[in-house]
Amino acid sequence: MPDTDLTAIKERVVREGAFLREVTEEMQRVVVGQSHMVERLLIGLIGNGHVLLEGVPGLAKTLTVRMLAQCIGTSFQRIQFTPDLLPADVLGTLVYNQHTGSFTIEKGPIFSNIILADEINRSPAKVQSALLESMQERQVTIGDQTFPLDDPFLVLATQNPIEQQGTYPLPEAQVDRFMMKVQVPYPSHREELEIMRRMAHTDARPSVESVTTPDQVLRARSVLNDLYMDERVEQYIVDLVMATRTPASYEADRISMLIEHGASPRASINLNLAARGHAFLQRRAYVTPDDVRAIAPDVLPHRVVVTYEAEAQGITPADVVQDVLDVVEVP
């Protein structure tokens, strides 16, 4: 690509992406630390990809998502997933009107720009599957009518990895529809002290100012599509995904014994988009292999199923993905 084209794209990236720094700074007024989680949420936002946040309670997952919606100035709905939740509670339902003898449609909380599916693994499979159409097709069917969802539309889900009583593991078909699964760690000693000082008040009600609009997010997405990605970087993405399916082809025989199922084609698509988003946040007009390697630990592990032998040895999908990153040649 000519340098003049890259310069033009760079100017657009800087202009249309300026709001991301403002959003980050505004969120940092309330959310202490968790820069990795915030950055991944922003990548999901501009990359049009849903994000699954996994961490123990109290790590500001819900707070961060709510603050993100406030910063964008967009509609937001929090859905608390429980074992007695019904699909109609999420999507909406047909309501019979006795006076007219007809049915009217009552839309559910899914009709919003940002959806927080809190503790998504606490609801049964029937409710979880109700999200599939909206997450993949950006539309909802109620009765015999289909309604498109507003753009931007983003599902940000949380789940607790520790408590398993009364939970329902997400099926692979749904997990695969999340662009990224982000592990949320405990704060450091310094961050914990700052959190305590900010939040240990009886009237603590954190809030942020709106610093951008949904239209700005959509303009940033249009620039994301124009970022330059060399063919060698594209090949690298495909090699990483293929190495989770046929490790022996990449001289990774040891990994072959650890993988039951490799990543799906959605992994290649989402790894491409997430790498573009990572480059966009760095204000670059092009994608490098480092962008791919930085984002791969959030995009690939939840799409890889390890064998019983691997589980017995305490080897996780994240460990396997790291092995894949180590053996696949970087262009």
C-alpha positions in Angstrom: 0.0 0.0 0.0 1.4 3.5 -0.9 2.6 5.6 2.0 0.1 8.3 1.0 -2.8 5.9 1.6 -1.4 4.9 5.0 -1.0 8.6 5.9 -4.7 9.2 5.0 -5.8 6.2 7.0 -3.6 7.3 9.9 -5.3 10.7 9.9 -8.7 9.1 10.0 -7.7 6.8 12.8 -6.5 9.7 14.9 -9.5 11.8 14.1 -12.2 9.2 14.6 -10.5 7.4 17.4 -9.9 10.5 19.6 -13.0 9.7 21.7 -11.5 6.4 22.9 -8.9 8.2 25.0 -11.6 10.4 26.4 -13.7 7.4 27.3 -10.8 5.7 28.9 -9.9 8.8 31.0 -13.5 9.3 32.0 -13.9 5.6 33.1 -10.6 5.8 35.1 -12.3 8.4 37.3 -14.5 5.6 38.6 -12.9 2.3 37.7 -9.6 1.7 39.4 -7.1 -0.4 37.5 -8.6 -3.1 35.2 -7.0 -1.4 32.2 -6.9 -4.8 30.3 -10.6 -5.2 30.8 -11.4 -1.7 29.7 -9.2 -1.9 26.6 -10.8 -5.2 25.6 -14.3 -3.8 26.0 -13.3 -0.9 23.8 -12.0 -3.3 21.2 -15.3 -5.2 21.3 -17.1 -1.9 20.9 -15.4 -0.7 17.8 -14.9 -4.3 16.4 -18.7 -5.0 16.8 -18.0 -8.1 18.9 -19.5 -9.4 22.1 -17.4 -9.8 25.2 -17.6 -12.4 28.0 -16.0 -11.3 31.3 -15.0 -14.0 33.7 -14.0 -13.2 37.3 -15.0 -13.6 40.9 -17.6 -11.2 42.3 -16.6 -7.7 43.3 -14.0 -7.0 40.5 -16.0 -4.1 39.0 -17.2 -6.0 35.9 -20.8 -4.7 36.2 -19.6 -1.2 37.1 -17.3 -1.0 34.2 -19.9 -2.0 31.7 -22.4 0.5 33.1 -19.8 3.3 33.1 -19.0 2.4 29.4 -22.6 2.9 28.4 -22.8 6.2 30.3 -19.6 7.4 28.5 -21.1 6.7 25.1 -24.5 8.2 26.0 -26.4 5.2 24.7 -29.2 3.0 25.9 -28.3 0.3 28.5 -30.0 -2.6 30.0 -28.8 -4.9 32.8 -30.4 -8.4 32.8 -29.8 -10.4 36.0 -29.7 -14.1 34.8 -31.3 -16.4 37.3 -32.5 -20.1 37.2 -36.1 -19.0 36.9 -35.6 -16.5 34.1 -37.6 -17.1 30.9 -36.8 -16.3 27.3 -39.7 -13.9 27.2 -38.1 -12.0 30.1 -35.1 -11.2 27.8 -36.6 -11.0 24.3 -40.2 -9.9 24.9 -43.5 -11.6 24.3 -47.0 -11.4 22.8 -49.6 -9.9 25.1 -53.3 -10.6 24.6 -55.6 -7.6 24.8 -59.0 -8.6 26.0 -60.7 -5.4 24.8 -59.6 -5.7 21.2 -59.2 -9.5 21.0 -55.8 -9.1 19.5 -52.1 -9.6 20.4 -49.6 -6.8 20.9 -45.9 -7.2 21.1 -44.2 -6.2 24.4 -40.4 -5.8 23.7 -37.9 -7.0 26.2 -34.7 -5.5 27.6 -32.7 -7.0 24.7 -33.9 -3.9 22.6 -31.1 -1.7 23.8 -27.6 -0.7 22.5 -25.5 -2.2 25.3 -26.8 -5.3 27.2 -25.2 -6.5 30.4 -26.0 -10.2 30.8 -25.0 -10.5 34.5 -24.0 -14.0 35.6 -25.1 -15.4 32.3 -24.2 -19.0 33.4 -27.0 -18.9 36.1 -29.8 -19.3 33.6 -30.8 -22.6 31.9 -29.9 -23.4 28.3 -33.3 -22.3 27.0 -32.7 -18.7 28.1 -29.1 -18.8 27.0 -30.1 -19.9 23.5 -32.6 -17.1 23.3 -29.6 -14.8 22.9 -28.1 -16.6 19.9 -30.2 -15.0 17.2 -29.7 -11.5 18.7 -25.9 -11.9 19.1 -25.3 -13.4 15.7 -28.0 -11.8 13.4 -28.6 -8.6 15.4 -32.3 -9.2 15.3 -35.0 -10.7 17.5 -38.0 -12.8 16.5 -41.2 -12.6 18.6 -44.1 -14.7 17.3 -44.0 -14.4 13.6 -42.4 -10.9 13.5 -38.7 -10.2 13.3 -37.3 -6.9 14.6 -33.8 -5.5 13.8 -31.8 -4.3 16.8 -30.4 -0.8 17.0 -26.8 -0.2 16.0 -24.4 -0.4 17.9 -25.6 -3.5 19.7 -23.3 -5.2 22.1 -23.8 -8.0 24.6 -21.3 -7.9 27.5 -21.8 -10.9 29.7 -20.3 -11.8 33.1 -19.8 -15.2 34.8 -18.4 -16.4 38.1 -15.8 -19.2 37.5 -15.7 -20.4 41.1 -19.3 -21.1 42.3 -20.7 -24.0 40.3 -23.9 -24.7 42.3 -26.9 -23.6 40.4 -25.0 -22.7 37.3 -25.3 -23.9 33.7 -22.1 -24.0 31.5 -22.5 -22.0 28.3 -22.8 -24.3 25.3 -20.0 -24.1 22.7 -22.3 -22.7 20.1 -22.9 -19.6 22.3 -19.4 -19.2 23.7 -18.2 -19.1 20.1 -20.3 -16.1 19.4 -18.3 -14.0 21.9 -15.4 -12.2 20.2 -13.4 -12.4 23.4 -13.4 -14.0 26.8 -11.6 -11.8 29.2 -10.2 -13.0 32.5 -10.6 -10.3 35.1 -7.9 -10.5 37.8 -7.8 -9.2 41.4 -6.5 -5.6 41.9 -3.0 -5.0 43.2 -2.3 -3.7 46.7 -2.1 -0.1 45.5 -5.3 -0.4 43.5 -7.1 -2.1 46.4 -6.2 0.8 48.6 -7.5 3.3 46.1 -10.7 1.4 45.6 -11.3 1.4 49.3 -10.7 5.1 49.6 -13.1 5.9 46.8 -15.9 3.5 47.5 -16.0 3.1 51.3 -18.7 5.7 51.7 -22.3 5.2 52.6 -23.4 7.5 49.7 -21.0 6.2 47.1 -22.9 6.4 43.7 -20.3 6.4 41.0 -21.1 8.0 37.7 -19.4 9.5 34.6 -20.1 12.1 32.0 -21.1 11.3 28.4 -18.1 12.1 26.2 -19.1 10.6 22.9 -22.1 9.3 20.9 -23.2 6.1 19.2 -22.7 7.8 15.8 -19.0 8.3 16.7 -18.6 4.6 17.5 -20.1 3.7 14.1 -17.7 6.1 12.3 -14.8 4.5 14.1 -16.0 1.1 12.9 -15.9 2.3 9.3 -12.3 3.3 9.7 -11.4 0.0 11.3 -12.4 -1.8 8.1 -9.8 0.3 6.2 -6.8 -0.5 8.3 -4.1 -2.1 6.2 -3.4 -5.8 6.9 -0.6 -7.4 5.0 -1.2 -10.8 3.5 1.5 -12.4 5.7 -0.4 -11.2 8.8 -3.6 -12.7 7.4 -1.8 -16.0 6.8 -0.4 -15.8 10.4 -4.0 -15.5 11.7 -5.1 -18.5 9.7 -2.0 -20.5 10.8 -2.8 -19.9 14.5 -6.3 -21.1 14.1 -5.4 -24.1 12.0 -2.7 -25.0 14.5 -5.5 -25.6 17.1 -7.1 -28.1 14.7 -4.2 -29.9 13.2 -1.2 -29.2 15.5 0.9 -32.0 13.8 1.0 -29.9 10.6 2.9 -27.3 12.5 5.3 -29.7 14.2 3.4 -29.5 17.5 2.8 -33.2 18.1 2.7 -32.7 21.9 -0.3 -30.3 21.5 -2.2 -32.9 19.4 -2.7 -35.0 22.5 -4.2 -32.0 24.4 -6.8 -30.7 22.0 -10.2 -32.3 21.6 -11.7 -29.7 19.3 -9.9 -26.7 17.7 -11.2 -23.2 17.0 -13.9 -22.5 14.5 -13.8 -20.2 11.5 -15.3 -17.5 13.7 -12.0 -17.5 15.5 -10.2 -16.3 12.3 -12.8 -13.6 11.7 -12.8 -12.3 15.3 -9.0 -12.5 15.6 -8.7 -10.4 12.5 -11.2 -7.8 13.8 -9.8 -7.8 17.3 -6.2 -7.3 15.9 -7.5 -4.4 13.9 -9.1 -3.0 17.0 -5.9 -3.4 19.0 -4.0 -1.5 16.2 -6.7 1.2 16.2 -6.3 1.8 19.9 -2.5 2.2 19.3 -3.4 4.8 16.6 -1.8 2.9 13.8 -3.1 2.6 10.2 -1.8 -1.0 9.8 -1.9 -4.3 11.7 1.2 -6.1 12.9 1.8 -9.7 14.1 2.3 -8.2 17.6 -1.4 -7.0 17.5 -2.4 -10.6 16.7 -0.3 -12.1 19.4 -1.5 -9.5 22.0 -5.2 -10.2 21.4 -5.0 -14.0 20.7 -5.1 -15.0 24.4 -8.5 -13.3 24.7 -9.9 -14.6 21.3 -8.8 -18.2 21.1 -8.9 -20.1 24.4 -12.7 -20.2 24.9 -13.0 -21.8 21.4 -10.5 -24.6 22.2 -11.7 -27.8 23.9 -9.0 -29.8 25.6 -8.9 -33.5 26.2 -9.6 -35.3 29.5 -5.9 -36.1 29.6 -5.1 -32.4 29.5 -7.6 -31.6 32.2 -6.1 -34.4 34.4 -2.7 -32.7 34.0 -4.1 -29.3 34.8 -3.6 -28.0 31.3 -6.1 -25.3 30.3 -7.1 -24.0 26.9 -5.1 -20.9 27.6 -2.0 -23.0 28.1 -2.6 -24.7 24.8 -3.1 -21.4 23.0 0.2 -20.2 24.4 1.9 -23.3 23.1 0.4 -22.6 19.7 1.7 -19.0 19.8 5.2 -20.4 20.6 5.3 -23.0 17.8 3.7 -21.1 14.9 6.3 -19.0 13.0 5.8 -15.3 13.3 6.1 -13.5 9.9 
